[in-house]
Amino acid sequence: MRLFAAVLPPAAAVTEVAAAVAPLRRLPGADDLRWTATDGWHLTLAFLGEVPDGVRPELHERLARAARRHAPLTLRLAGGGHFGGGTLWTGVEGDLAALTRLAGSVRAAGRRAGAAHDGTEHAFRAHLTLARAARSSQVPLAPFADALAAFRGSQWTAGTLSLVASTLPRSGVPGERPRYDTVAAWPLGRTAGPGGGPPAADG
C-alpha cells in the first residue's frame, strides 16, 4: 500500500482556499495545469512509499507514539508559491516550528518501522499543492502564485495525524487523479486514559 502521513485541513479551510483558487482557473494557461481535487487536499508530513502489510502494525504503533508527543497546532493556509515550474501551492502560517518537529517525528517513525521514504533529504516545507504542470509545459506559475499573495485563510486547530493511502490512476484516462483514503488517524497530544484517569505511558 502506497502511504503518506499528513495533516488534513478542515472543510471550512478547504472552502476558503477553493474560493481563492477559483479565479486562478480563468487565468491564461490554467487549462494546461493539472489541478488537484479539493477532497484530496492535505499537508504532507512524510511520504512513506509502498509499505508492506507486515510493516504496518509497527508503523501504526510508532505513528501513534509520535502523535502523542506533539500538541495540537494552530494553523492557517495563506499566500502562494511554486516549486520551479512544476508545482503551485498555498502556504501555511501559525505553529510552523511545531509542525516541522511533528514532520521530523513522523519521518523518524517511518524509518524505524522499516517503511520506505522518498529517498531525499530535503528540508520539510509546509504547503498544500494546488496544481501541477507537465514537464514539457511552458505555462509560467509565477502569475498564479502572485494572485494568491494576499490570501489569508482563517485559523484552525490541527489535532489529528492521518495516515493516507494513495492509489494511482490506472485507467489511462487523461486528467484522472490519484485517490486518497485515510486508513488510520491519531489525535495529537496526550489524552485521558481509561475512566478519565491519566494517559497511559508510551509502550
N, C-alpha and C positions, 0 to 999 in steps of 0.2 A: 504494500500500500504506500502510495506517494504522500508524504505528510509534511506539514509545516506547523509551527506554533505561532499563535497570533493573538492580538487584542482586537476584538470586533467592536466597531463603533455602534452606538445605539441608533435606533430608527430615526430619531429626531436629528441627529448629526448627519446621517446619510441624506435625509431630506434637504438639509441646508446645503450640503455640497452639491447635490443633484441640481438644485436651483441655480447655484453659481456656475455650474458646468453647462447648463442648457444653452446659454448664449454662445459659448465657445464652439458648439457643434454647428454654428452657422458661419464660422469664420472660413476664409479661403483655405482649402486643403484639409478641412475637417473630415471630409468623406473618405480621405485616403488613410486616416488613422483607424486603428482597432481600439474602440472604446470599451473599457471594462464595464461589466454589468454591476448595477448598484447592489444587487443581492449577494455579490461576492466581494464587496469592499472590505478590506482588512488592513491592519498594520502588522506586517510580518516581523516576528522576533527572531525566528530561526527557520531556515529551510532544512529539513531533515532527510529529504530524498526518499528513495524506496526503502521502507523499513520492513524487514521480515516479521512474520507473525510471532515468531519466538522471541523477538526483541521487545515487542510492545508491552508486555506486563512490567518489565523493569523500567522501560521508558515512562510509562504512566506513573509508576511509583516515584521516580526521580522528578518528574514534572510537578507532581503533587507537592513534593517537598519544596521545590523551588517556589511554587506559588505561595506556600505558607510563609516563606521568609520575606515576602515583599508586600507592603501595604498597598491598598487601593490608590490609584493615581488620579489626579485631576488634569484633564487634557482638553484641548480644543483643536479642531482642524482649521488650518489657516494658510493663506498665501498659496503660492505655486512655484514650481520649478521644473527643471528637466535634467535628466542624466544624458549628456551628449545629445545626439539626435534621435535617441531611441525611446525614451520613456518620459511621459508627462505625469506630474504628480502634484498633490496638495500636501502641505507640510503639517507639522504638529507643534503645538506650543503647550506649555504647562510644566509638569513634572518630568522634564526630559532626562535629567540626570538619573532619576529613579527608574525611568523607562529603559534607559541604556543599561543600568545594572540588572534589571529583570531580563533583558535580552541576553546579557552575558551569562546569567544563571541558567537560562533555558538552553543556550548553546552548550554549556558545560554539561548539563544533564543529558543532552543528546549524545555527546561524545562518550560519556561514562557508561551510558546504556548500550553503546555499540551501534547507535543509529548513524546512518550516513549524514554527510553535510554537504554544503555546496562547493566545497573544495577551495574556497577563497578565504583570505584573511582580512577582507575589507572591514573598515570600521562600520559599526551599526549607525544607520541614519534613518530616523523615523520618517515614514512617508506613506501615503496612500496612492497607489497607482491608478491613474485615470485613463490613460490611453498609451498605446504603443505604436511606433512607426516601423514599417518594414525596413530591413537593412538597405534596400535599394531606394527608399523614399527620399524625395527631395523637399519634403514639407518641413519648414523650419518650426521648431517647437517654441522658440522664444516668444512669439506673439501670444500664444496660448497661455504660457506661464505669466506673461505680463498682465494679461486680462484677469488673472486670479490674484494679483498682488495685493489688492485691497480686501480680499475676502477674509473674514474672521467669523468662524462659527461660534456657537455657544459652548460654554464649558460643560463637561460631563465627567462622570466618575467611571474610570475603568476598573472594574472589580473582579474580572474573570480572565484567567489564562485559558485559551482554547487550543485544542489540537484538531487540525483540519485536514481532511483528505482531499487531495486534488486529483481529479480524474480528467485526463487529457482527451480532447476530441478524437474520435476515431472514424467519424462518418465521412470525412473528407469534404464536407460542405464548407465553402469559403465563409469566413467570419464566425464560425462556431467557436464558442468559448469553452474553457475548462469548466467543470462542475465542482463546486466546493461543498463539502459536507462536514459539519462539526461532529467528530467521533468521540470526543471527551472534553471535559471542562472542569476547572478547579477554581474555587474562589481565592482571591488574593488576600493575604493576611491570615492570622490565626483565628479560628472560630471556636466557639464553646464546645467542650466535649459532651459526651452523653449526659443527659439530665441537666444540662446547663452549667456543668462544672468547668474547670479549667481545661484548655485544649490538651489533647494527648501529645506526648513527646514524639519527636521525629523518630522514625524507625531506622 
